[in-house]
Amino acid sequence: MPEVTEPYLREQLEKRREELKHAIASPAAGMPPAPLLQLLKEVNAALDRMNSGTFGICETCHDPIEKDRLISDPLVRLCIDHLSSEEQRALEGDLELASRIQRGLLPQPDFAFRDWQIQYHYGPAGLVSGDYCDLISPVKTNGKLTFLLGDVAGKGVAASLLMTHLHAMFRSLSSSGVEIDQLLDLGNRIFCESTIAGQYATLICGRLGVNGELHIASAGHLPALHIGRHGVEQITSTSVPLGMFSSTRYTAQHTRLERGDTLLLYTDGISEARNTLGAEYGVDRISIVAGEQHGAHPRELVDACLSDVRKFSAGTRQADDQTLMAIHRTDSAAISLGE
Ligand SMILES: [Zn+2]
């Protein structure tokens, strides 16, 4: 496992050992606390394995244990393949529960806000995803809608834990009403302080106002595509991902979507999907497919992109989480009378 993780886990284990010792010594614990003593023994054994250099190695096959499992439980001593069938069933149950919790965090699938219509597709490669996708309605009646789409480095359980962290963090930051660039500044600082060194996430977010007004900022995420009447324009990121440098300052770009225009966001599971020859799908190809859908309902756009990616990568296994979000400014003036 990478060296960045082990010092973090050691620190966590040492902290837990102190708490355990305290609980064991405390008279409030009452009866001889056998489970606590057993736990202390396991924590000590894990620290001994760190000292002897065998930490994170499966005791049966001597291959490395899955990193995300070690992060969620530093006491594990066996890789997934060498768990008993009972332990494997318990793990699958946990993952299914995690998957349900994660799906419960997603915004409603048919989202409408003033003259904006939003559709998304959220497709984890496994049971849980490291992709992040959210829509936050304004607190004030004349406020703006916030959209966010991100991708935590890595996949599986560890990435999904960080995804839920991003979700909670941006939900609470967004309610404070800060501008979109500040939202990223603050989010980045908190993310830097609270994550394991070496963990980062790309993120694109923005606010939708009246008359097609759009404020957008990106932390190292793939270019957003503005699908207009005269073609597709890329809105590229000018900054680094969240979690890299706590002093990073982000800047927002201001633009406008005409009636019938759409903003398309996606994660690298889409743009880096591969075909059976190993070639990459690419941003240009999404641009072409999306450009043909100007004026279409965002559901049709999302479906057209997905079906093209699937056609391209037919015969391969989906290697990474795939997320797409289409933000459409509707053509019909009637819907926006409330503005
Ligand atoms: Zn093993």
Residues whose N, C-alpha, C, O or C-beta is under 5 A from the ligand:
A	BS01	ZN	C58 T60 C61 C79 H82
